[in-house]
Amino acid sequence: MTSPLGITLRNYSIILADTMKIVISIVVLLSIILFSGIWLSQQLCAKTNQEMIYIIEPGDSLKKIAKGLQDNHIIANDYAFIAWVYFKQDAHHLRAGEYLFEKNSTSAMVLDKIVRGDVLMHSVRIGEGWTFAQIAESLAAETALQKTLDWNSPDTILQQLDLSHHIPEGLFFPETYHFPRNYTDAALLTVAYQEMQKFLNTAWQTRAPHLPYENAYQALIAASIIEKETAVLSELKDVSGVIYRRLQKSMPLQVDPTLVFGLGAHYDKPLTKADLKQDTPYNTYLHLGLPPTPIAIPSALAIEAALHPNEGTSLYFVAKGDGTHVFTDNLAAHNKAVQDYRNQMEAQ
């Protein structure tokens, strides 16, 4: 027969053994959690050693994204990254796009950028004084821009953009435009057109009185001529004044840039007397008034100059050979300025 003391000791031994198993299990579990946390922290805190670009395509799974980031040495471990994504509850917040990850980025920084959609922005320039052909060349060279327009046909492009104009010259605001990869050329030109309309219409509301322009588009045409006639900012309103007074007096504008535009995009020779007789809608030696469309993209300053011409009496201007011009009031003074310029050219 077993004594009560023996039973008590055996029960105590069993309880002690069970307690030790529980303690050991807890210690092991805590150790696993601790070392897992240390490992996870090490993986998440690992930094990229160089700047990297990575593209997340629409529909990419979290597993594919994590694997791609690891394969491109942007994160240290895809499983650690996935665990962090779930911990942050961001599995459904990952945004497609092209990302630039700076040197020394951690996994946490990578995830934060993807969740914010902080994609890499590209840029393309539309320059002052450019023709539409130059816009086409600039946009064609930008590989990140998705091409959706028919660049072989300006008329078709205007239809695709749902614009009522027949010629695209001068319609797009000169600016450097920033966009993400796969942004379309149509979307970019739409923004550029809207920017031009916004600026032009705002400027038109504060125009000087008694201008010879029936609408803002005619002012845009005049601004494009001013843009091509001088690159000297202090002369913009002087050139505008000459155009204003010649239109008021029903004198032909007789400006070379419109003539050159009418002769074709590839015309790059000095103008001749025969050229002056070429009957195109842009020959302002033969036709009174403004040409039918702008001949280039005017700058904001050229538009302002067209709408605020300088007062004065000058009706003519001619180049001095240094980028500036001589402005004169009558034909005799103009002819003398022309001869002075020719003499200067011959003396060089």
C-alpha positions in Angstrom: 0.0 0.0 0.0 1.4 3.4 -1.1 1.5 6.1 1.6 -0.2 9.5 1.0 3.3 11.1 1.1 4.5 9.0 -1.8 1.4 9.9 -3.9 1.9 13.5 -3.1 5.6 13.4 -4.2 4.8 11.6 -7.4 2.1 14.1 -8.2 4.5 16.9 -7.5 7.1 15.4 -9.8 4.5 15.1 -12.6 3.4 18.7 -12.1 7.0 19.8 -12.0 7.8 17.9 -15.2 4.8 19.3 -17.0 5.6 22.8 -15.8 9.2 22.4 -17.1 7.9 21.3 -20.5 5.7 24.3 -20.7 8.5 26.7 -19.6 10.9 25.1 -22.1 8.2 25.3 -24.8 7.7 29.0 -24.0 11.4 29.6 -24.0 11.8 27.9 -27.3 8.9 29.8 -28.7 10.2 33.1 -27.4 13.6 32.3 -28.8 12.1 31.5 -32.2 10.1 34.7 -32.1 13.2 36.6 -31.0 15.5 35.2 -33.6 12.9 35.5 -36.3 12.4 39.1 -35.3 16.1 39.7 -35.5 16.4 38.0 -38.8 13.3 39.8 -40.2 14.8 43.1 -38.9 18.1 42.4 -40.6 16.4 41.6 -43.9 14.1 44.7 -43.7 17.0 47.0 -42.7 19.3 45.8 -45.4 20.0 48.7 -47.8 20.5 48.8 -51.6 24.0 49.5 -52.6 23.1 51.4 -55.8 20.2 53.3 -57.4 17.8 50.9 -59.2 14.7 51.2 -61.4 12.0 48.6 -61.3 8.6 48.4 -63.1 5.6 46.9 -61.5 3.1 45.9 -64.2 -0.7 46.2 -63.6 -2.0 42.9 -62.2 1.4 41.8 -60.7 0.9 39.7 -57.6 2.6 40.4 -54.3 4.7 37.3 -54.7 5.8 38.4 -58.2 6.6 41.9 -57.0 8.6 40.6 -54.0 10.5 38.1 -56.2 11.3 40.7 -58.8 12.5 43.2 -56.2 14.8 40.5 -54.7 16.1 39.3 -58.1 17.0 43.0 -58.9 18.8 43.3 -55.5 16.4 46.0 -54.3 15.3 44.0 -51.2 17.3 41.4 -49.4 14.6 38.7 -49.0 11.2 38.3 -50.7 9.6 36.4 -47.8 10.6 39.0 -45.3 9.2 41.7 -47.6 5.9 39.8 -48.0 5.7 39.4 -44.2 6.2 43.1 -43.8 3.5 43.9 -46.4 1.0 41.8 -44.5 2.0 43.2 -41.1 1.5 46.7 -42.5 -1.8 45.5 -44.1 -0.7 46.9 -47.5 -1.2 43.9 -49.6 -4.1 45.6 -51.5 -2.4 49.0 -51.6 0.5 48.3 -54.0 0.5 50.5 -57.1 1.7 49.6 -60.5 4.3 51.9 -62.2 8.0 52.5 -62.8 9.9 53.2 -59.6 13.3 54.7 -58.9 14.8 53.3 -55.7 17.6 55.4 -54.4 20.9 54.0 -53.0 20.6 52.9 -49.3 16.8 52.2 -49.6 15.5 49.7 -47.0 12.6 47.3 -47.6 10.4 49.6 -45.5 11.3 52.5 -47.7 10.7 50.5 -50.8 7.2 49.5 -49.6 6.4 53.0 -48.6 7.2 54.3 -52.1 5.1 51.6 -53.8 2.1 52.3 -51.5 2.3 56.0 -52.2 2.6 55.4 -55.9 5.7 57.6 -56.0 6.6 56.6 -59.5 9.5 57.8 -61.6 8.6 60.9 -63.7 10.0 61.5 -67.1 10.1 64.8 -68.9 9.7 66.2 -72.4 10.1 69.7 -73.6 8.0 71.7 -76.0 10.0 74.8 -76.9 9.3 78.4 -77.6 9.4 79.1 -81.3 9.0 75.5 -82.3 6.9 74.2 -85.2 4.6 71.2 -84.8 7.2 69.1 -86.6 9.7 69.9 -83.9 7.1 68.8 -81.2 6.7 65.5 -83.1 10.4 65.0 -83.1 10.7 65.7 -79.4 7.9 63.4 -78.4 9.0 60.6 -80.7 12.4 60.5 -79.0 10.9 60.0 -75.6 10.7 56.2 -75.2 8.7 56.3 -72.0 5.8 58.0 -73.7 3.2 55.7 -75.2 2.5 56.6 -78.9 -1.2 56.6 -79.8 -1.4 59.4 -82.3 -0.9 59.2 -86.1 2.2 61.3 -86.4 2.2 61.0 -90.2 -0.9 63.2 -90.4 -1.3 66.4 -88.4 -4.9 66.6 -89.6 -5.6 63.2 -88.1 -3.9 64.2 -84.9 -6.2 67.2 -84.5 -9.2 64.9 -85.0 -7.8 62.4 -82.5 -7.4 65.2 -80.0 -11.0 66.4 -80.8 -9.7 69.9 -81.8 -11.6 72.0 -84.3 -8.4 73.6 -85.8 -7.1 72.5 -89.2 -3.4 73.3 -88.6 -1.7 72.4 -85.3 0.9 75.2 -85.3 1.1 77.3 -82.2 -1.6 75.5 -80.2 0.5 74.0 -77.5 2.0 75.8 -74.6 5.8 75.8 -74.4 6.9 74.1 -71.2 8.7 71.1 -69.8 6.1 68.4 -69.1 6.6 65.6 -66.6 4.8 62.3 -66.9 5.0 58.6 -65.7 6.0 55.8 -68.0 3.2 54.8 -70.5 1.6 58.2 -70.3 0.2 58.8 -73.8 1.2 61.4 -76.4 -2.4 62.2 -76.7 -2.8 63.0 -73.0 0.4 65.1 -73.0 -0.7 67.2 -76.0 -4.1 67.6 -74.5 -2.5 69.1 -71.4 -0.3 71.3 -73.5 -3.3 72.5 -75.5 -5.3 73.3 -72.3 -2.4 75.2 -70.9 -2.1 77.3 -74.0 -5.9 78.0 -74.0 -5.9 78.9 -70.3 -2.9 81.3 -70.6 -4.1 82.8 -73.9 -7.7 83.4 -72.7 -6.6 84.9 -69.4 -4.2 87.2 -71.3 -6.9 88.2 -73.8 -9.1 89.4 -71.0 -6.5 92.1 -70.0 -5.5 93.1 -73.5 -4.9 96.7 -74.5 -7.8 98.5 -76.1 -8.4 99.0 -79.8 -6.3 96.1 -81.0 -6.8 95.0 -84.6 -7.4 91.4 -83.5 -10.9 90.0 -83.7 -10.3 87.1 -81.2 -7.6 85.5 -79.1 -6.6 83.2 -81.9 -5.6 86.1 -84.1 -3.5 87.5 -81.2 -1.8 84.1 -81.1 -1.0 84.4 -84.8 0.6 87.8 -84.1 2.5 86.5 -81.1 4.0 83.7 -83.2 5.3 86.2 -85.7 6.8 88.3 -82.9 8.4 85.1 -81.5 10.1 84.4 -84.8 11.1 88.0 -85.5 13.2 88.7 -82.4 14.9 86.8 -79.6 15.6 90.0 -77.7 13.1 90.3 -74.9 13.2 94.1 -74.8 12.2 94.3 -78.5 9.1 92.1 -78.3 6.7 94.9 -77.7 8.4 97.1 -80.3 7.9 94.4 -82.9 4.3 94.1 -81.7 3.9 97.8 -82.2 5.0 97.7 -85.8 2.6 94.8 -86.5 -0.2 96.7 -84.8 0.4 99.9 -86.7 0.7 98.2 -90.1 -2.5 96.4 -89.6 -4.2 99.6 -88.5 -3.0 101.3 -91.7 -3.9 98.3 -93.9 -0.2 97.9 -94.9 1.1 94.5 -95.7 3.1 93.1 -92.8 6.0 92.0 -95.1 7.6 89.8 -92.5 10.1 87.1 -93.6 9.2 84.3 -91.1 5.7 83.9 -92.5 7.1 83.8 -96.0 9.6 81.1 -95.0 6.9 79.1 -93.2 4.8 79.2 -96.4 7.7 77.9 -98.5 7.9 74.7 -96.5 9.5 73.2 -93.4 12.7 72.3 -95.2 13.3 75.7 -96.7 16.7 76.9 -95.3 18.1 79.2 -98.0 18.4 83.0 -98.1 15.2 84.5 -99.4 15.3 85.7 -103.0 13.1 88.1 -105.0 11.5 85.1 -106.6 10.5 83.8 -103.1 8.8 87.1 -102.4 6.5 86.4 -105.3 5.5 82.8 -104.2 1.8 83.0 -103.7 1.1 81.1 -100.5 -1.4 82.1 -97.8 1.6 82.9 -95.6 3.2 85.4 -98.0 2.6 88.7 -96.1 4.3 90.6 -98.9 1.4 89.7 -101.2 -1.5 89.4 -98.8 -2.8 92.0 -96.4 -3.5 91.1 -92.8 -2.4 88.2 -90.7 -1.5 84.8 -92.1 -4.2 82.1 -91.6 -2.5 80.4 -88.6 0.4 80.8 -86.2 3.7 79.9 -87.7 5.3 78.6 -84.5 4.7 78.3 -80.7 4.9 81.8 -79.1 6.3 82.3 -75.7 4.2 83.7 -72.9 6.1 86.9 -73.2 5.4 87.1 -77.0 1.7 86.6 -76.3 1.7 89.4 -73.7 3.6 91.6 -76.2 1.0 90.9 -78.9 -1.7 92.1 -76.5 0.2 95.1 -75.2 2.2 96.7 -78.1 4.5 99.6 -77.5 3.1 102.9 -78.5 5.1 104.8 -81.2 5.4 105.6 -84.8 7.7 103.0 -86.2 6.5 101.0 -89.2 9.6 99.2 -90.2 12.5 97.3 -88.6 15.6 95.6 -89.9 18.3 93.5 -88.3 21.5 95.1 -87.2 23.6 91.9 -87.3 24.0 91.5 -83.6 20.5 90.1 -82.8 18.9 93.5 -82.3 17.0 95.6 -84.8 16.7 99.2 -86.1 13.2 100.5 -85.9 12.2 103.3 -88.4 9.2 105.4 -89.2 9.3 105.7 -92.9 10.5 103.8 -96.0 13.5 106.1 -96.7 14.8 105.6 -93.2 14.2 101.9 -93.5 16.1 101.7 -96.8 19.0 103.5 -95.3 19.0 101.0 -92.3 18.9 98.1 -94.8 21.9 99.5 -96.7 23.8 100.1 -93.5 23.2 96.4 -92.6 24.4 95.3 -96.1 27.5 97.4 -95.9 28.3 96.0 -92.5 27.9 92.4 -93.8 30.1 93.1 -96.8 32.8 94.6 -94.5 33.1 91.4 -92.5 
